[in-house]
Amino acid sequence: MAETPVTIEERVKESRALTQRLLQEIGKVVVGQHQLIERLLVGLLANGHVLLEGVPGLAKTLTVKTLAQTLSVKFQRIQFTPDLLPADLIGTLIYQPRDGVFSVKKGPIFANLILADEINRSPAKVQSALLEAMQERQVTIGEQTFALDEPFLVLATQNPIEQEGTYPLPEAQVDRFMLKVVVGYPNRAEERQIMERMANVDPDLSVGPVLSGQQVIALRRTVSDIYLDEKIKDYILDVVAATRDPKAFKLDFGSMIHYGASPRASIYLALAAKAHAFLQGRSYVVPQDIKSIGLDVLRHRVIPTYEAEAQSVTSEDLVRRIFEHVPVP
């Protein structure tokens, strides 16, 4: 028997109390960066991987590690480097001379929460090995395929200003990330608080676990039940369609978009909007949820042309103009 909206609303209210405790615990260590933390929770609740981009020193790694400490799940931090091999990530086969057989040694990818630090420093073979784990939730070692335990989430970081020794992520892999979050600088008041808290020989960065893996999976089920009206679905489809055919929506982009967003964008936009509505304490999605989360879902899926780049027009500029012009239900 289907649940009534009242029942779902009650579940959202009860479940949201857990996420509020999670935010309070993370706030003991991380100052500010509210959007970053919210987007990480959206990825966690909507079962979507998150790519974080920002200059060094903006607490990207610290925030992910703090989130991991608030969850009773297995966490692995993998530092991506140019000499990293796929076996260093997924594992390998080791020959046992006594038995004359090969045994499987699993790599660090076999965890629930993966911090892929500076992911764009790894070569193509490593990125492709990570791609299977992200998309298929499985890993192949030799002739054996292993399913990864749920919850499984990849939170990756990359530095946009340093290109020496980096390998730009291919569009196929970037598309696997539900969100691409651009991390900005803190304001003056937040930076003062950071300075006062961290300018110690031994700052207190300890937090306690709030959620178990099973609770995360239960929260995901609640988020999945968030109501998505037919008009909201049409709005999502219109926004994504506008990235492919701007003229149909009377957008004069000329030839500024090389590739529009894939159908995966529609799926992720709906899922992320549900998670965003949940974090706001609602059991239904409103257009503002789409607008709030839309830039992070679409900025890495809209590929501008050389003409756009010559005019200093970014994918973010194009996405913002789409949200300004597509009619809101």
C-alpha positions as CSV (number, residue, x, y, z in Angstrom):
1,M,0.0,0.0,0.0
2,A,1.4,3.4,-1.0
3,E,2.3,5.8,1.7
4,T,0.2,9.0,2.1
5,P,1.9,12.4,1.8
6,V,1.4,12.9,5.6
7,T,3.4,9.7,6.4
8,I,6.2,10.9,4.1
9,E,6.1,14.3,5.7
10,E,6.5,12.8,9.1
11,R,9.4,10.7,7.9
12,V,11.1,13.7,6.5
13,K,10.6,15.6,9.8
14,E,12.1,12.7,11.8
15,S,15.0,12.0,9.4
16,R,15.9,15.7,9.1
17,A,16.7,15.8,12.8
18,L,19.6,13.3,12.1
19,T,21.0,15.5,9.3
20,Q,20.8,18.6,11.6
21,R,22.9,16.7,14.2
22,L,25.3,15.8,11.4
23,L,25.6,19.5,10.4
24,Q,26.2,20.5,14.1
25,E,29.0,17.9,14.4
26,I,30.7,19.0,11.2
27,G,30.4,22.6,12.3
28,K,32.7,21.8,15.3
29,V,35.6,21.6,12.9
30,V,34.6,23.3,9.6
31,V,33.9,27.1,9.8
32,G,31.6,28.5,7.1
33,Q,31.5,26.7,3.7
34,H,27.8,26.1,4.2
35,Q,27.2,25.5,0.5
36,L,30.0,23.0,0.3
37,I,28.7,21.0,3.3
38,E,25.2,21.1,2.0
39,R,26.3,19.9,-1.4
40,L,28.2,17.0,0.2
41,L,25.0,16.0,2.0
42,V,23.0,16.2,-1.2
43,G,25.5,13.8,-2.8
44,L,25.3,11.5,0.2
45,L,21.5,11.5,0.4
46,A,21.0,11.3,-3.4
47,N,23.6,8.6,-3.9
48,G,25.7,10.7,-6.3
49,H,29.4,11.3,-6.5
50,V,30.7,14.9,-5.9
51,L,33.6,16.7,-7.6
52,L,35.1,19.6,-5.6
53,E,37.1,22.3,-7.3
54,G,39.0,25.1,-5.6
55,V,42.4,26.5,-4.9
56,P,44.5,25.0,-2.1
57,G,43.6,25.8,1.5
58,L,39.9,26.0,1.3
59,A,39.2,23.0,3.6
60,K,38.0,20.7,0.8
61,T,39.9,17.7,2.2
62,L,39.2,18.7,5.8
63,T,35.5,18.9,5.2
64,V,35.4,15.5,3.5
65,K,37.4,13.9,6.3
66,T,35.2,15.5,8.9
67,L,32.1,14.2,7.1
68,A,33.6,10.7,7.1
69,Q,34.3,10.9,10.9
70,T,30.6,11.7,11.5
71,L,29.6,8.5,9.7
72,S,30.2,4.9,11.0
73,V,31.4,3.7,7.6
74,K,34.8,2.6,6.1
75,F,36.7,5.7,4.8
76,Q,39.7,5.7,2.5
77,R,41.7,8.7,1.4
78,I,43.6,8.1,-1.9
79,Q,46.2,10.7,-2.9
80,F,46.2,10.7,-6.7
81,T,49.7,11.1,-8.3
82,P,51.1,10.7,-11.9
83,D,52.8,7.4,-11.0
84,L,49.6,5.8,-9.5
85,L,48.7,2.5,-11.1
86,P,45.2,1.0,-11.4
87,A,46.3,-1.8,-9.1
88,D,47.1,0.8,-6.4
89,L,43.5,1.7,-6.5
90,I,41.4,-1.4,-7.1
91,G,43.8,-4.1,-6.0
92,T,45.7,-6.9,-7.8
93,L,46.3,-10.7,-8.0
94,I,49.2,-12.0,-5.8
95,Y,50.8,-15.4,-6.6
96,Q,51.0,-17.8,-3.7
97,P,54.0,-20.1,-4.4
98,R,53.1,-22.5,-1.6
99,D,49.6,-23.2,-3.1
100,G,50.5,-22.4,-6.7
101,V,47.4,-20.1,-7.0
102,F,46.7,-16.4,-7.3
103,S,44.8,-14.7,-4.5
104,V,43.1,-11.4,-4.6
105,K,44.4,-8.4,-2.7
106,K,41.7,-5.7,-2.6
107,G,42.7,-2.1,-2.9
108,P,41.5,1.0,-1.1
109,I,38.5,1.4,-3.4
110,F,36.8,-1.2,-1.3
111,A,35.4,1.3,1.2
112,N,32.1,3.2,1.7
113,L,33.4,6.7,1.4
114,I,36.4,7.5,-0.9
115,L,38.3,10.8,-0.9
116,A,40.0,11.0,-4.3
117,D,42.4,13.8,-3.6
118,E,43.6,15.8,-6.6
119,I,42.0,13.3,-9.0
120,N,43.2,15.1,-12.1
121,R,46.8,14.2,-11.2
122,S,46.2,10.5,-12.1
123,P,46.7,9.1,-15.7
124,A,44.0,7.8,-17.9
125,K,44.3,4.1,-16.8
126,V,43.7,5.0,-13.2
127,Q,40.8,7.3,-14.1
128,S,39.2,4.5,-16.2
129,A,39.5,2.0,-13.3
130,L,37.8,4.5,-11.0
131,L,35.1,5.0,-13.7
132,E,33.9,1.4,-13.4
133,A,33.7,1.7,-9.6
134,M,31.7,5.0,-9.8
135,Q,29.3,3.9,-12.5
136,E,28.8,0.2,-12.0
137,R,29.5,0.0,-8.3
138,Q,31.8,-2.9,-8.9
139,V,35.4,-3.7,-9.5
140,T,37.0,-6.3,-11.8
141,I,40.3,-7.8,-10.7
142,G,41.6,-10.5,-13.1
143,E,38.6,-12.5,-14.0
144,Q,36.6,-11.8,-10.9
145,T,34.1,-9.0,-10.4
146,F,33.4,-7.7,-6.9
147,A,30.3,-5.7,-5.9
148,L,31.2,-2.7,-3.8
149,D,29.4,-2.3,-0.4
150,E,26.6,0.2,0.0
151,P,26.7,3.1,0.7
152,F,29.5,3.8,-1.8
153,L,30.4,7.4,-2.5
154,V,33.3,9.1,-4.3
155,L,34.2,12.6,-3.2
156,A,37.0,14.0,-5.4
157,T,39.0,17.2,-5.3
158,Q,40.9,19.0,-8.0
159,N,43.0,22.2,-8.2
160,P,42.0,24.5,-11.0
161,I,45.0,26.7,-11.0
162,E,47.9,24.3,-11.4
163,Q,48.2,22.4,-14.7
164,E,51.7,21.1,-14.3
165,G,51.6,17.3,-14.1
166,T,47.8,17.1,-14.4
167,Y,45.6,15.1,-16.6
168,P,42.3,16.8,-17.4
169,L,39.3,14.6,-16.6
170,P,37.6,13.4,-19.8
171,E,33.9,14.5,-20.3
172,A,32.8,10.9,-19.9
173,Q,34.2,10.7,-16.4
174,V,33.2,14.2,-15.3
175,D,29.6,13.3,-16.3
176,R,29.6,10.5,-13.7
177,F,29.7,13.1,-10.9
178,M,26.3,14.2,-9.9
179,L,27.6,17.6,-8.7
180,K,30.6,19.7,-9.5
181,V,31.0,22.2,-6.6
182,V,33.3,25.3,-7.0
183,V,34.6,26.1,-3.5
184,G,35.1,29.8,-2.8
185,Y,37.0,31.8,-0.2
186,P,35.4,32.4,3.3
187,N,34.3,35.9,4.2
188,R,36.3,38.0,6.7
189,A,34.3,37.0,9.8
190,E,34.6,33.3,8.9
191,E,38.4,33.7,8.2
192,R,38.9,35.3,11.6
193,Q,37.1,32.4,13.2
194,I,39.2,29.9,11.2
195,M,42.4,31.7,12.3
196,E,41.4,31.8,16.0
197,R,40.4,28.1,15.9
198,M,43.3,26.7,13.8
199,A,46.3,28.9,14.9
200,N,47.2,26.5,17.6
201,V,49.9,23.9,17.9
202,D,47.3,21.1,18.4
203,P,43.8,22.3,17.3
204,D,40.8,20.2,18.4
205,L,39.5,18.6,15.3
206,S,37.6,15.6,16.9
207,V,34.0,14.8,16.1
208,G,31.9,11.8,16.9
209,P,29.9,9.5,14.6
210,V,26.2,10.4,14.1
211,L,25.0,8.1,11.3
212,S,25.6,4.4,10.5
213,G,25.8,3.1,7.0
214,Q,22.3,1.5,7.4
215,Q,20.9,4.9,8.5
216,V,22.4,6.5,5.4
217,I,20.6,4.0,3.2
218,A,17.4,4.5,5.1
219,L,17.7,8.3,4.6
220,R,18.2,7.7,0.9
221,R,14.9,5.8,0.8
222,T,13.2,8.7,2.4
223,V,14.7,11.2,-0.1
224,S,13.6,8.9,-2.9
225,D,10.0,9.3,-1.7
226,I,10.1,13.1,-1.9
227,Y,7.2,14.2,-4.1
228,L,8.1,15.5,-7.6
229,D,5.1,17.1,-9.4
230,E,4.6,16.6,-13.1
231,K,5.1,20.4,-13.7
232,I,8.4,20.2,-11.9
233,K,9.4,17.2,-14.1
234,D,8.5,19.3,-17.2
235,Y,10.6,22.2,-15.8
236,I,13.6,19.9,-15.4
237,L,13.2,18.6,-18.9
238,D,12.9,22.1,-20.3
239,V,16.1,23.3,-18.5
240,V,18.1,20.3,-19.9
241,A,16.6,20.7,-23.3
242,A,17.6,24.3,-23.4
243,T,21.2,23.3,-23.1
244,R,20.9,21.3,-26.3
245,D,18.6,23.5,-28.4
246,P,18.7,27.1,-27.0
247,K,16.8,28.5,-30.0
248,A,13.7,26.5,-29.1
249,F,13.6,28.6,-25.9
250,K,14.4,31.9,-27.6
251,L,17.9,32.0,-26.2
252,D,20.3,33.7,-28.6
253,F,23.5,31.7,-27.8
254,G,24.7,31.6,-31.4
255,S,27.2,28.7,-31.5
256,M,28.4,29.0,-27.9
257,I,27.3,25.5,-26.8
258,H,29.4,22.6,-28.3
259,Y,27.5,19.8,-26.3
260,G,24.5,20.1,-24.2
261,A,23.7,18.1,-21.0
262,S,23.1,14.3,-21.3
263,P,19.9,12.5,-20.0
264,R,22.0,11.8,-16.9
265,A,21.6,15.5,-16.1
266,S,17.8,15.1,-15.9
267,I,18.1,12.2,-13.6
268,Y,20.6,13.9,-11.3
269,L,18.7,17.1,-11.3
270,A,15.6,15.4,-10.1
271,L,17.5,13.4,-7.4
272,A,19.5,16.3,-6.2
273,A,16.4,18.5,-6.0
274,K,14.7,15.9,-3.9
275,A,17.7,15.8,-1.5
276,H,17.8,19.6,-1.4
277,A,14.1,19.7,-0.6
278,F,14.7,17.2,2.2
279,L,17.5,19.3,3.7
280,Q,15.0,22.2,3.7
281,G,12.5,20.1,5.7
282,R,10.1,19.6,2.8
283,S,8.4,16.5,1.5
284,Y,8.0,17.9,-2.0
285,V,10.2,19.7,-4.6
286,V,9.6,23.3,-5.5
287,P,11.1,25.2,-8.5
288,Q,13.6,26.9,-6.2
289,D,15.2,23.6,-5.4
290,I,15.9,23.1,-9.1
291,K,17.4,26.6,-9.3
292,S,19.4,26.2,-6.2
293,I,21.1,23.0,-7.2
294,G,20.9,23.3,-10.9
295,L,24.3,25.1,-11.5
296,D,26.2,22.4,-9.6
297,V,24.5,19.7,-11.7
298,L,24.9,21.3,-15.1
299,R,28.1,23.4,-15.0
300,H,30.3,20.3,-16.0
301,R,27.8,19.0,-18.5
302,V,27.4,22.0,-20.7
303,I,30.5,22.2,-23.0
304,P,31.1,25.7,-24.4
305,T,32.7,26.2,-27.9
306,Y,35.9,27.9,-28.7
307,E,33.9,30.9,-29.8
308,A,32.4,31.2,-26.3
309,E,35.8,30.8,-24.7
310,A,37.1,33.5,-26.9
311,Q,34.4,35.8,-25.6
312,S,35.2,34.7,-22.0
313,V,31.8,33.0,-21.7
314,T,31.8,30.0,-19.4
315,S,29.5,27.1,-19.0
316,E,28.3,28.7,-15.7
317,D,27.3,31.9,-17.6
318,L,25.3,29.8,-20.1
319,V,23.6,27.8,-17.4
320,R,22.6,31.0,-15.5
321,R,21.1,32.5,-18.6
322,I,19.1,29.3,-19.2
323,F,17.6,29.5,-15.7
324,E,16.8,33.2,-16.2
325,H,14.9,32.5,-19.4
326,V,13.2,29.1,-19.1
327,P,9.7,29.7,-17.7
328,V,9.2,28.6,-14.1
329,P,6.0,26.5,-13.4
